[in-house]
Amino acid sequence: MARRKEPVIPDAILDQLLGGSDAKTAFDGGGLIDQLKKALAERALNAEMDHHLSSEGSQGNSRNGYGKKTVLTDDGSLELSIPRDRQSSFDPQLLAKYQRRFPGFNDKIISMYARGMSTREIVGHVQELYGVDVSPDLISAVTDAVLEEIAAWQSRPLEAVYPLVFFDALRVKIRDEGTVRNKAVHVALGVRGDGTKEILGLWIETNEGAKFWLRVMNELKNRGVDDILIA
């Protein structure tokens, strides 16, 4: 049985996402958000493949490497590794074989990686992304895989000292309780001593106040940050 391909952003340590590029490029093509989109989409596709191989009628079937597919998102193109099976019976529902457009993906990915997403909200986003009637078992399998990806990124250990950290916010439209609302996704971008950069965290918060920033600072401290020279 072919080995399962590791996600483009490792589950344990999803760091060095920007690789020395300018902080302003985090949301540009090929930047942080494109990497998060690729990681989450490929994690969902692999969960689909696991579900397919465990279903009735797939006895004797197994993984058979990956194929490449370029899809169009809201603001550009994204190359994904699509898992294949030996019987060629796997037809992913997240991205159908002949589907080339992936609309509405950006805001959902940003919001899922940010703090404050409940399991029910993750399920809602997954259902919206698929846009078709899928079984509850498949939704559960994909949601569990997505939650693992998100939890690993949110809780990964950080450097002890960051000479510089940028704190900023991005406004995105997020579906909440059946209504689309504008919410602020707060971003902490850290610069290491060697000049490389990484996103320390993403947080969704309606009201930006002292309690919110105290929670952010405590979280960074609990993940290993001892000092920030300039914020």
LODO-911284 format. One record per atom (N, C-alpha, C, O): residue in three letters; x, y, z. Coordinates in steps of 0.1 Angstrom, whole numbers, plus 5000, padded with zeros to 4 digits. Example, Ala and Ser with C-alpha at 12.3 -4.5 7.8 and 13.67 -1.06 7.14 Angstrom:
% LODO-911284
ALA513249435078
ALA512349555078
ALA513249675078
ALA514249675085
SER512849785071
SER513749895071
SER512950005079
SER513450115080
This chain:
% LODO-911284
MET500949885000
MET500050005000
MET500950125000
MET501850145008
ALA500650224991
ALA501550344990
ALA501350425003
ALA500350435009
ARG502550485006
ARG502550565019
ARG501750695016
ARG501750745005
ARG501050735027
ARG500250855026
ARG501250975026
ARG502150985034
LYS500951065016
LYS501851175015
LYS501651275026
LYS500551305030
GLU502751325031
GLU502751425042
GLU502151555037
GLU502351595025
PRO501351625045
PRO500751755040
PRO501851855037
PRO502951845042
VAL501551955028
VAL502552045024
VAL503052135036
VAL504152175036
ILE502152155046
ILE502552215058
ILE502452115069
ILE501352065072
PRO503552065075
PRO503551955085
PRO502551985096
PRO502352095101
ASP501951875101
ASP500951885112
ASP501651935125
ASP501052015132
ALA502851885128
ALA503451915141
ALA503952065141
ALA503752135151
ILE504652105131
ILE505252235131
ILE504952305118
ILE505652285108
LEU503952395118
LEU503652465106
LEU504252605107
LEU503552705108
ASP505552605106
ASP506252735107
ASP507052775094
ASP506952695085
GLN507752875095
GLN508552925084
GLN507652945071
GLN508152915060
LEU506452985073
LEU505552995062
LEU505853105052
LEU505653085040
LEU506453205057
LEU506753315047
LEU508153315042
LEU508453375032
GLY509053235049
GLY510353215044
GLY511153335040
GLY511853335030
GLY511153435048
GLY511953555046
GLY511353665037
GLY511953765034
SER510153635032
SER509453735023
SER508953855032
SER508853845044
ASP508653965025
ASP508154085032
ASP506854055039
ASP506053975033
ALA506654115050
ALA505354085058
ALA504154115050
ALA503054055052
LYS504154215041
LYS503054255033
LYS502554145023
LYS501454155018
THR503454045021
THR503153945011
THR502353825016
THR502153735009
ALA501953835029
ALA501353715035
ALA500053675028
ALA499753555027
PHE499353775022
PHE498053745015
PHE498253755000
PHE497253744993
ASP499453764995
ASP499653764981
ASP499653624975
ASP499653524983
GLY499653614962
GLY499753474956
GLY501053404960
GLY502153454959
GLY500853284964
GLY501953204969
GLY502353224983
GLY503353164988
GLY501653314990
GLY502053355004
GLY501353265014
GLY500953155010
LEU501253305026
LEU500753225037
LEU499353175034
LEU499153055036
ILE498353255030
ILE497053205028
ILE496953105017
ILE496253005018
ASP497753115006
ASP497753014996
ASP498252885001
ASP497752774998
GLN499252885010
GLN499852765016
GLN498752705025
GLN498652575026
LEU498052785033
LEU497052725042
LEU495852665033
LEU495352555037
LYS495552735022
LYS494452675014
LYS494952535008
LYS494152445008
LYS496152535004
LYS496652404998
LYS496752295008
LYS496352185006
ALA497152335021
ALA497252235031
ALA495952175035
ALA495752055037
LEU494952265037
LEU493652225041
LEU492852145030
LEU492252045033
ALA493052195018
ALA492352125007
ALA492951985005
ALA492151885003
GLU494251965006
GLU494851835004
GLU494551745016
GLU494451625014
ARG494451805028
ARG494051725040
ARG492551675038
ARG492351555041
ALA491751755033
ALA490351715031
ALA490251605020
ALA489551505021
LEU491051625009
LEU491051524998
LEU491551385003
LEU491051284999
ASN492651395012
ASN493151265017
ASN492151195027
ASN492051075027
ALA491351285034
ALA490251225042
ALA489251165034
ALA488651055037
GLU488951225022
GLU487951165013
GLU488451025008
GLU487650935007
MET489751025005
MET490350895000
MET490250785011
MET489950675008
ASP490550825023
ASP490450725034
ASP489050675036
ASP488850555037
HIS488050765035
HIS486650725035
HIS486350635024
HIS485550535026
HIS486750665012
HIS486450585000
HIS487050445002
HIS486350344998
LEU488250435006
LEU488950305007
LEU488350215018
LEU488350095018
SER487650285028
SER487050205039
SER485650175036
SER484950095044
SER485050215025
SER483650195022
SER483450055015
SER484449995010
GLU482250015015
GLU481949885008
GLU482249894993
GLU481950004987
GLY482749794988
GLY483049794973
GLY484449824970
GLY484849824959
SER485249864981
SER486649904978
SER487649804984
SER488849834985
GLN487149674986
GLN488049574991
GLN489049544981
GLN488849534969
GLY490349534985
GLY491449504977
GLY492049634970
GLY493049624963
ASN491349744972
ASN491849874966
ASN492849934976
ASN492849904988
SER493650024971
SER494650094979
SER495150224972
SER494750244961
ARG495850304979
ARG496350424974
ARG497350394962
ARG498050294962
ASN497450494953
ASN498350474942
ASN498950614938
ASN498850654927
GLY499550674948
GLY500250804945
GLY499350924944
GLY498250914949
TYR499851024937
TYR499151154936
TYR499251204921
TYR500251184914
GLY498151274918
GLY498151344905
GLY498151494908
GLY497751534919
LYS498551574898
LYS498551724900
LYS497351784893
LYS496951744882
LYS496751884900
LYS495651954894
LYS495652104898
LYS495852134909
THR495552184888
THR495552334891
THR494052384891
THR493352364881
VAL493652444902
VAL492252494903
VAL492352644905
VAL493352704910
LEU491252714901
LEU491152854902
LEU490352894915
LEU489252844917
THR490952974923
THR490353024935
THR489853164933
THR489853214922
ASP489453234944
ASP488953374942
ASP489953464937
ASP489553564930
ASP491253444940
ASP492253544936
ASP493453484929
ASP494553544929
GLY493253374922
GLY494353314915
GLY494253164913
GLY493153104915
SER495353094910
SER495352954908
SER496052884920
SER496952944927
LEU495752754921
LEU496352674932
LEU496552534927
LEU495652474922
GLU497852484928
GLU498152354924
GLU498052254936
GLU498652274946
LEU497152154934
LEU496952054944
LEU497451914940
LEU497451884929
SER497751834950
SER498151694948
SER496851614951
SER496451614963
ILE496251554941
ILE495051474942
ILE495351324944
ILE496051274936
PRO494951264955
PRO495251124957
PRO494551034947
PRO493451064943
ARG495250924943
ARG494750824934
ARG494650694940
ARG495450664949
ASP493750604935
ASP493650464940
ASP493950374928
ASP493850414916
ARG494350254931
ARG494750154921
ARG493550114912
ARG493850074900
GLN492350114917
GLN491250074909
GLN490650194901
GLN489650174893
SER491150314903
SER490750434896
SER489250454898
SER488550504889
SER488750424910
SER487350444913
SER487050564922
SER485950594925
PHE488150634926
PHE488050744935
PHE487650874927
PHE488450914918
ASP486550934930
ASP486051054924
ASP485851154935
ASP484751154940
PRO486851244938
PRO486651334950
PRO485451424948
PRO485251474937
GLN484751444958
GLN483551534958
GLN483951684961
GLN483251774957
LEU485051704968
LEU485551834970
LEU485951904957
LEU485552024955
LEU486651834949
LEU487051874936
LEU486751764926
LEU487551674925
ALA485651774919
ALA485251674909
ALA486351664898
ALA487151764896
LYS486351554891
LYS487451534881
LYS487651644871
LYS488751674867
TYR486451704867
TYR486551804857
TYR486351944862
TYR486152044855
GLN486351964875
GLN486052094882
GLN487352164882
GLN488452114886
ARG487352294878
ARG488552374878
ARG488452504886
ARG489452574889
ARG487252534891
ARG487052654899
ARG486752614913
ARG486052514916
PHE487252694922
PHE487052664937
PHE486652794943
PHE487352854951
PRO485452844940
PRO484952974946
PRO484652974960
PRO484252864966
GLY484853084967
GLY484453094981
GLY485353024991
GLY484953015002
PHE486552984986
PHE487352904995
PHE488252995005
PHE488452955016
ASN488653115000
ASN489553195008
ASN489153225022
ASN489753195032
ASP487953295023
ASP487453335036
ASP487253225045
ASP487453235057
LYS486753115040
LYS486452995049
LYS487752935054
LYS487852905066
ILE488852935046
ILE490052885051
ILE490652975062
ILE491152925072
ILE490653105060
ILE491153195070
ILE490353185083
ILE491053175093
SER489053175082
SER488253165094
SER488453035101
SER488453025114
MET488652925094
MET488852795100
MET490152785108
MET490252725118
TYR491252855102
TYR492452845109
TYR492552945121
TYR493352935130
ALA491553035122
ALA491553135133
ALA490853075145
ALA490152975144
ARG491053135156
ARG490453095169
ARG488953115168
ARG488453205161
GLY488253045176
GLY486853065178
GLY485952975169
GLY484652995170
MET486452885161
MET485652805153
MET485152675161
MET486052605166
SER483852655162
SER483352535168
SER483352425158
SER483452445146
THR483152305163
THR482952185155
THR481752205145
THR481852165133
ARG480652255150
ARG479552285142
ARG479852375131
ARG479352365119
GLU480552485134
GLU480952585123
GLU481852515113
GLU481752545101
ILE482852435117
ILE483652365108
ILE482852275099
ILE483052275087
VAL481852205104
VAL480952125096
VAL480252205086
VAL480152165074
GLY479752325090
GLY479052415081
GLY479952455070
GLY479552465058
HIS481152495073
HIS482152535063
HIS482452425053
HIS482452445041
VAL482652305058
VAL482952185050
VAL481752155040
VAL481952135029
GLN480552165046
GLN479352145037
GLN479252255026
GLN478852225015
GLU479552375030
GLU479552485020
GLU480552465009
GLU480352494997
LEU481752415013
LEU482852395004
LEU482552284994
LEU482852304982
TYR481852184999
TYR481552074990
TYR480352104980
TYR480452074968
GLY479352174985
GLY478352224977
GLY477452114971
GLY476652144962
VAL477551994976
VAL476751884971
VAL476351804983
VAL476851814994
ASP475351714980
ASP474851634991
ASP475851514993
ASP475951434985
VAL476451515005
VAL477451405008
VAL476951345021
VAL476151395028
SER477451225023
SER477051145035
SER477551205048
SER478651265048
PRO476751195059
PRO477251245072
PRO478651185076
PRO479451245082
ASP478851055072
ASP480150985075
ASP481351065068
ASP482351075074
LEU481151105056
LEU482151175048
LEU482451305055
LEU483551345057
ILE481351385058
ILE481551515065
ILE482251495078
ILE483151575081
SER481951395085
SER482651365098
SER484051335096
SER484951385103
ALA484451255086
ALA485751215083
ALA486651335079
ALA487751355084
VAL486051425070
VAL486751535066
VAL486951645077
VAL487951705079
THR485851655085
THR485951755096
THR486951715106
THR487751795111
ASP487051585109
ASP488051535119
ASP489451565114
ASP490251605122
ALA489651545101
ALA490951565095
ALA491351715096
ALA492451755099
VAL490351795092
VAL490551945092
VAL490851995106
VAL491752075108
LEU490051945116
LEU490351985130
LEU491751945135
LEU492352025142
GLU492251825131
GLU493651795134
GLU494651895128
GLU495551935135
GLU494451925115
GLU495352025109
GLU495252155116
GLU496352215118
ILE494152205119
ILE493952335126
ILE494552335140
ILE495352425143
ALA494252225148
ALA494752215161
ALA496352215162
ALA496952275170
ALA496952135152
ALA498352125152
ALA498952265149
ALA499952305155
TRP498352335140
TRP498952465136
TRP498752565148
TRP499652645150
GLN497652565154
GLN497352655165
GLN498152635177
GLN498552735185
SER498552515180
SER499252475192
SER500752455191
SER501452415201
ARG501352475179
ARG502752435177
ARG503652525185
ARG503252645188
PRO504752475190
PRO505652555198
PRO506352675190
PRO506552665178
LEU506652785197
LEU507252895191
LEU508652925196
LEU509052865206
GLU509353025190
GLU510653065194
GLU510553135207
GLU509453185211
ALA511653135215
ALA511653195228
ALA511653355227
ALA511053425235
VAL512353405217
VAL512553545215
VAL512253585200
VAL512753525191
TYR511453685199
TYR511153745185
TYR511553895186
TYR510953975193
PRO512553935178
PRO512954075178
PRO511854165174
PRO511754285179
LEU510954115165
LEU509854205160
LEU508654125157
LEU508754015152
VAL507454175162
VAL506254105159
VAL505254215154
VAL504954315161
PHE504654185142
PHE503554275137
PHE502254215141
PHE501954095140
PHE501354305147
PHE499954265150
PHE499054345141
PHE499054475141
ASP498254275134
ASP497354345124
ASP496054265123
ASP495854165130
ALA495054315115
ALA493854245114
ALA493354255099
ALA493654345092
LEU492654145095
LEU492054135082
LEU490554115083
LEU490154035091
ARG489754195076
ARG488354185076
ARG487854085066
ARG488254095054
VAL487153975070
VAL486653875061
VAL485153855063
VAL484653885074
LYS484453805053
LYS483053775055
LYS482953625059
LYS483453535052
ILE482253605070
ILE482153465076
ILE480653435078
ILE479953525084
ARG480253315074
ARG478853275077
ARG478753235092
ARG479453145096
ASP477853305099
ASP477653275113
ASP476153265116
ASP475453365114
GLU475653145121
GLU474253135124
GLU473353165112
GLU472353225113
GLY473853125100
GLY473053145088
GLY473153285082
GLY472553305072
THR473953365088
THR474053505083
THR475553535080
THR476453505088
VAL475753605069
VAL477153645065
VAL477453775073
VAL476853875071
ARG478553765081
ARG478953885088
ARG480453915085
ARG481253835082
ASN480754045087
ASN482154095086
ASN482854075099
ASN482354125109
LYS483853995100
LYS484653975112
LYS486054005110
LYS486654005099
ALA486754035121
ALA488154075121
ALA488953945125
ALA488853885135
VAL489853905116
VAL490853805119
VAL492153865122
VAL492853925113
HIS492553865135
HIS493753925139
HIS494953835137
HIS494853715139
VAL496053895132
VAL497253825128
VAL498453865136
VAL498653985138
ALA499253775141
ALA500553805147
ALA501653745138
ALA501753625136
LEU502453835132
LEU503553795123
LEU504853825130
LEU505253935132
GLY505553715133
GLY506853725140
GLY508053725131
GLY508053655121
VAL509053805134
VAL510353805127
VAL511453745136
VAL511653805147
ARG512053635131
ARG513153575139
ARG514453655139
ARG514553755131
GLY515353615147
GLY516653675147
GLY517453675134
GLY518253755130
ASP517153565126
ASP517853555113
ASP517053615101
ASP517453605090
GLY515953685105
GLY515253765095
GLY514053685089
GLY513253745082
THR513953555091
THR512853485086
THR511553515094
THR511653555105
LYS510453495087
LYS509153535093
LYS508253415094
LYS508353315087
GLU507353415104
GLU506253315105
GLU505053375111
GLU505153465120
ILE503853325108
ILE502653365114
ILE502553285127
ILE502453165127
LEU502453365138
LEU502453305151
LEU501053255155
LEU500853155162
GLY500053325149
GLY498653285152
GLY497653375145
GLY497953475140
LEU496353315144
LEU495253395139
LEU494153385149
LEU493853275155
TRP493453495151
TRP492353495161
TRP491153575155
TRP491353685150
ILE489953515157
ILE488753595153
ILE488153655166
ILE487953585176
GLU487953785166
GLU487453855178
GLU486653975173
GLU487054055165
THR485353985177
THR484554095173
THR484954225180
THR485054325173
ASN485254215193
ASN485654335200
ASN487154325204
ASN487554235210
GLU487954425199
GLU489354425202
GLU489654515215
GLU489554635214
GLY489854445226
GLY490054515238
GLY491254455246
GLY491954365242
ALA491354505259
ALA492454455267
ALA492354305270
ALA493454245271
LYS491154255273
LYS491054115276
LYS491454025265
LYS492053925267
PHE491054075253
PHE491453995241
PHE492953985239
PHE493453875237
TRP493654105240
TRP495054105238
TRP495754035249
TRP496853975247
LEU495254035262
LEU495853965273
LEU495753815270
LEU496753735273
ARG494653765264
ARG494553625260
ARG495553585250
ARG496153475250
VAL495753675240
VAL496653645229
VAL498053635235
VAL498853545232
MET498453735244
MET499853735249
MET500053615258
MET501153555258
ASN499053575266
ASN499153455274
ASN499353325266
ASN500053235269
GLU498653325255
GLU498753205246
GLU500153205240
GLU500753095239
LEU500653315235
LEU501953315230
LEU503053275240
LEU503953195237
LYS502853325252
LYS503753285263
LYS503653135266
LYS504653065268
ASN502453075266
ASN502252935269
ASN502852845258
ASN503252735261
ARG503052905246
ARG503652825235
ARG505152855234
ARG505752805224
GLY505752925244
GLY507152935244
GLY507753065242
GLY508953085244
VAL506953165240
VAL507553305237
VAL507853365251
VAL506953385259
ASP509153405253
ASP509553475265
ASP509653615264
ASP509453695273
ASP510053665252
ASP510253815250
ASP509953855236
ASP510353785226
ILE509453975234
ILE509254035221
ILE509954175223
ILE509554255231
LEU510954205214
LEU511654335216
LEU510854455211
LEU510754555217
ILE510254435199
ILE509354545193
ILE508054485188
ILE508154385181
ALA506954545192
ALA505654495187
ALA504954605180
ALA503854595176
